[in-house]
Amino acid sequence: MRLTDTEKAVRREIEEWQHADASMASQAMDWAMRPVDWAVERTVSPDTVDRLAERIHDVLSTLSDASEWTFEDDDILDAAHERGLPADTVSELRSQPLDELDALARSRFRQNTILAALEGGGTGLGGAALIAADIPLLFTINLRLIQQIGASYGFPLRGPMFRPLVFSIFNVAASGGREARNEALREVSVAAAAFANDLDYKGRVSGTFRDQNRHLPREIAKALVERKVGQTLPLAGAAIGAGVNYWFTTQTAEAAYMCLRALYLDWKERR
């Protein structure tokens, strides 16, 4: 099906995002974390950094429907009805105009970024002892956010089969890199083809399901660990925990927003 002029403009916006340098938020975070990185290098042992990286990797490797209990389809459908969008199921939202779905998706941003910041600030008070609790909570909040944005465009992303797509979005959020965006949009294209042809989505990477999920958790952990380890610093842990969680969730929201708009457009063009 042909795209409207509005949808073509969104396609160009996504392409600009795909090829752009790191976002202003990522650049600002890099600048703000420089003194923290300096302090971490001098006060935090390499063993602590390694344990944190392993913890992030373990959480991501077992990520499935951990956030399903926090999100119900009715949450999105009720919000859609409030905006005058008639739909009895999430999938029916695909028939609605993209600009309306964009507004619905954006309405999920604030509640999740604030929740992540509050959670990070609270666990940051406990230093290294509470980082073990912080990491699963952070990724649960962000998985919930990705699922909510996916549902806003009519795509329920529940179940472990969507790990490759979810991981690719997390990788964009953690790294902010251009290559991560390219990889994520290639994954989106595979998912769109599956939805358009009523096929099971299996991810773009060849090999077993386990093989598909080894690489990205390691990359995400490597990108995030240096920032999370700053929570172990005395006195500064709460502020760093809140700031890092807010930053990561904001980046997840942007990456999911762009990727799942692209999923909607790719799906529509393939119909």
C-alpha positions as CSV (number, residue, x, y, z in Angstrom):
1,M,0.0,0.0,0.0
2,R,1.3,3.5,-0.9
3,L,2.3,5.9,1.9
4,T,0.6,9.2,2.3
5,D,2.6,12.5,2.1
6,T,2.6,12.7,5.9
7,E,3.9,9.1,6.2
8,K,6.6,9.9,3.6
9,A,7.7,12.8,5.7
10,V,7.9,10.5,8.7
11,R,10.0,8.1,6.6
12,R,12.5,10.9,5.9
13,E,12.6,11.8,9.6
14,I,13.5,8.2,10.4
15,E,16.2,8.2,7.8
16,E,17.7,11.4,9.2
17,W,17.7,9.8,12.7
18,Q,19.3,6.7,11.3
19,H,22.2,8.5,9.8
20,A,22.7,11.3,12.3
21,D,25.4,11.6,14.9
22,A,24.7,10.8,18.5
23,S,21.8,12.7,19.9
24,M,22.2,15.9,22.0
25,A,21.0,13.9,25.1
26,S,23.8,11.3,24.6
27,Q,26.4,14.0,24.0
28,A,25.3,15.8,27.1
29,M,25.3,12.6,29.1
30,D,28.8,11.8,27.9
31,W,30.0,15.3,29.1
32,A,28.2,15.1,32.4
33,M,29.7,11.6,33.2
34,R,33.3,12.6,32.6
35,P,34.0,13.5,36.2
36,V,32.1,10.3,37.3
37,D,34.2,8.2,34.9
38,W,37.3,9.8,36.4
39,A,36.2,9.0,39.9
40,V,35.2,5.4,39.0
41,E,38.6,4.7,37.5
42,R,40.2,5.7,40.8
43,T,37.8,4.3,43.4
44,V,36.0,1.3,41.9
45,S,37.8,-2.0,41.5
46,P,37.9,-3.8,38.2
47,D,36.1,-6.8,39.9
48,T,33.1,-4.6,40.7
49,V,32.9,-3.4,37.1
50,D,33.1,-7.0,35.8
51,R,30.4,-8.2,38.2
52,L,28.1,-5.4,37.1
53,A,28.7,-6.2,33.4
54,E,27.9,-9.8,34.1
55,R,24.8,-8.8,36.0
56,I,23.5,-6.8,33.0
57,H,24.3,-9.6,30.7
58,D,22.5,-12.1,32.8
59,V,19.4,-10.0,33.1
60,L,19.2,-9.4,29.3
61,S,19.9,-13.0,28.5
62,T,16.9,-14.1,30.5
63,L,14.7,-11.2,29.4
64,S,11.3,-12.5,28.3
65,D,7.9,-11.4,29.6
66,A,9.2,-10.0,32.9
67,S,7.2,-6.8,32.4
68,E,3.9,-8.4,31.2
69,W,2.3,-8.1,34.6
70,T,2.9,-4.3,34.5
71,F,1.2,-3.8,31.1
72,E,-2.2,-4.8,29.8
73,D,-3.6,-4.2,26.3
74,D,-6.5,-2.4,27.9
75,D,-4.0,0.3,29.1
76,I,-3.3,1.3,25.5
77,L,-6.8,0.7,24.2
78,D,-8.3,2.9,27.0
79,A,-5.9,5.6,26.1
80,A,-6.7,5.2,22.4
81,H,-10.4,5.5,23.1
82,E,-9.8,8.7,25.1
83,R,-8.2,10.1,21.9
84,G,-11.2,9.0,19.7
85,L,-9.4,6.0,18.2
86,P,-11.9,3.1,17.9
87,A,-10.2,-0.3,18.4
88,D,-11.2,-3.5,20.2
89,T,-7.8,-5.1,19.9
90,V,-4.3,-3.7,19.7
91,S,-3.8,-5.0,16.1
92,E,-6.8,-2.8,15.0
93,L,-4.8,0.3,15.9
94,R,-2.8,-0.3,12.7
95,S,-5.7,1.1,10.7
96,Q,-5.5,4.5,12.4
97,P,-3.6,7.5,11.0
98,L,0.1,7.6,11.9
99,D,0.0,11.1,13.5
100,E,-2.7,9.9,15.9
101,L,-0.6,6.8,16.8
102,D,2.5,9.0,17.2
103,A,0.6,11.0,19.9
104,L,-0.6,7.8,21.6
105,A,3.0,6.5,21.7
106,R,4.5,9.7,23.0
107,S,2.0,9.7,25.9
108,R,3.8,6.7,27.3
109,F,7.2,8.5,27.6
110,R,6.9,10.6,30.7
111,Q,5.5,8.1,33.2
112,N,8.2,5.6,32.4
113,T,11.1,8.0,32.5
114,I,10.0,9.4,35.8
115,L,9.5,5.9,37.2
116,A,12.9,4.9,36.1
117,A,14.5,8.0,37.6
118,L,12.8,7.5,41.0
119,E,13.8,3.8,41.0
120,G,17.4,4.6,40.1
121,G,17.6,7.3,42.8
122,G,16.2,5.0,45.4
123,T,18.5,2.1,44.7
124,G,21.4,4.5,44.2
125,L,21.3,5.3,47.9
126,G,22.4,1.8,48.6
127,G,25.5,1.9,46.4
128,A,26.8,-1.4,45.1
129,A,24.5,-3.4,47.3
130,L,21.3,-2.3,45.6
131,I,22.6,-2.2,42.0
132,A,21.7,-5.9,41.7
133,A,18.1,-4.9,42.3
134,D,18.3,-1.7,40.2
135,I,19.3,-3.4,36.9
136,P,16.3,-5.9,36.6
137,L,13.9,-3.1,37.5
138,L,15.4,-0.7,35.0
139,F,15.1,-3.2,32.2
140,T,11.6,-4.2,33.2
141,I,10.5,-0.6,33.1
142,N,12.1,-0.2,29.7
143,L,10.7,-3.5,28.3
144,R,7.3,-2.3,29.4
145,L,7.9,1.0,27.6
146,I,8.9,-0.7,24.4
147,Q,5.8,-3.0,24.6
148,Q,3.6,0.0,25.2
149,I,5.0,1.9,22.2
150,G,4.7,-1.2,20.0
151,A,1.1,-1.6,21.1
152,S,0.4,2.0,20.3
153,Y,1.2,1.3,16.6
154,G,-0.8,-1.9,16.6
155,F,2.0,-4.4,17.2
156,P,1.9,-6.5,20.4
157,L,5.5,-7.4,21.2
158,R,5.0,-10.0,23.8
159,G,7.0,-13.2,24.3
160,P,10.6,-14.2,24.0
161,M,10.4,-14.4,20.2
162,F,10.7,-10.6,20.1
163,R,14.0,-10.5,22.0
164,P,16.1,-9.7,18.8
165,L,13.9,-6.7,18.1
166,V,13.8,-5.6,21.8
167,F,17.6,-6.1,22.2
168,S,18.3,-4.0,19.1
169,I,16.3,-1.1,20.5
170,F,18.1,-1.5,23.9
171,N,21.4,-1.5,22.0
172,V,20.5,1.9,20.3
173,A,19.6,3.3,23.7
174,A,22.8,2.2,25.4
175,S,25.3,3.0,22.6
176,G,23.6,5.8,20.7
177,G,25.7,4.7,17.7
178,R,24.8,4.9,14.1
179,E,25.6,1.3,13.4
180,A,23.3,0.3,16.3
181,R,20.5,2.3,14.6
182,N,21.2,0.6,11.2
183,E,21.1,-2.8,12.8
184,A,17.9,-2.0,14.6
185,L,16.1,-0.8,11.4
186,R,17.3,-4.0,9.6
187,E,15.7,-6.0,12.4
188,V,12.5,-3.9,12.0
189,S,12.4,-4.8,8.3
190,V,12.4,-8.5,9.1
191,A,9.6,-8.0,11.7
192,A,7.5,-6.0,9.3
193,A,7.7,-8.7,6.7
194,A,6.6,-11.3,9.2
195,F,3.6,-9.2,10.4
196,A,2.6,-8.3,6.8
197,N,2.6,-12.0,5.7
198,D,1.2,-13.4,8.9
199,L,4.4,-15.3,9.6
200,D,6.2,-16.0,12.9
201,Y,8.9,-13.5,13.6
202,K,12.3,-15.2,14.2
203,G,14.8,-12.4,14.1
204,R,17.3,-11.5,11.4
205,V,20.4,-13.3,12.6
206,S,20.9,-16.8,11.2
207,G,21.5,-19.7,13.6
208,T,19.7,-21.0,16.7
209,F,17.6,-18.7,18.9
210,R,20.3,-18.9,21.6
211,D,23.0,-17.8,19.1
212,Q,20.9,-14.8,18.1
213,N,20.8,-13.6,21.7
214,R,24.5,-13.9,22.7
215,H,26.0,-10.9,21.0
216,L,23.7,-7.9,21.8
217,P,23.5,-8.5,25.6
218,R,27.3,-8.3,25.8
219,E,27.3,-5.1,23.8
220,I,24.6,-3.5,25.8
221,A,26.3,-4.4,29.1
222,K,29.6,-2.9,27.8
223,A,27.9,0.4,26.8
224,L,26.0,0.7,30.1
225,V,28.3,-0.6,32.7
226,E,30.6,2.4,33.1
227,R,27.6,4.6,33.8
228,K,25.8,2.3,36.2
229,V,29.0,1.7,38.2
230,G,29.0,5.3,39.2
231,Q,26.1,4.5,41.6
232,T,28.7,2.9,43.8
233,L,30.3,6.3,44.6
234,P,29.6,7.5,48.1
235,L,27.2,10.4,48.4
236,A,26.7,10.8,44.6
237,G,25.1,7.4,44.1
238,A,21.5,8.5,44.3
239,A,21.9,11.4,41.8
240,I,23.9,9.3,39.4
241,G,21.4,6.4,39.6
242,A,18.5,8.7,38.9
243,G,20.3,10.5,36.1
244,V,21.5,7.4,34.4
245,N,18.1,5.7,34.6
246,Y,16.4,8.8,33.3
247,W,18.9,9.1,30.4
248,F,18.7,5.4,29.5
249,T,14.9,5.4,29.5
250,T,14.7,8.6,27.5
251,Q,17.0,7.0,24.9
252,T,14.9,3.8,24.9
253,A,11.8,5.9,24.3
254,E,13.4,7.7,21.3
255,A,14.8,4.5,19.8
256,A,11.5,2.6,20.2
257,Y,9.5,5.5,18.9
258,M,11.6,5.7,15.7
259,C,11.9,1.9,15.2
260,L,8.3,1.2,15.7
261,R,7.1,4.0,13.5
262,A,9.4,2.4,10.9
263,L,7.7,-1.0,11.6
264,Y,4.3,0.6,11.0
265,L,5.5,2.1,7.7
266,D,7.3,-1.0,6.5
267,W,4.3,-3.1,7.3
268,K,2.0,-0.8,5.5
269,E,4.2,-0.7,2.3
270,R,4.2,-4.5,2.3
271,R,0.4,-4.9,2.5
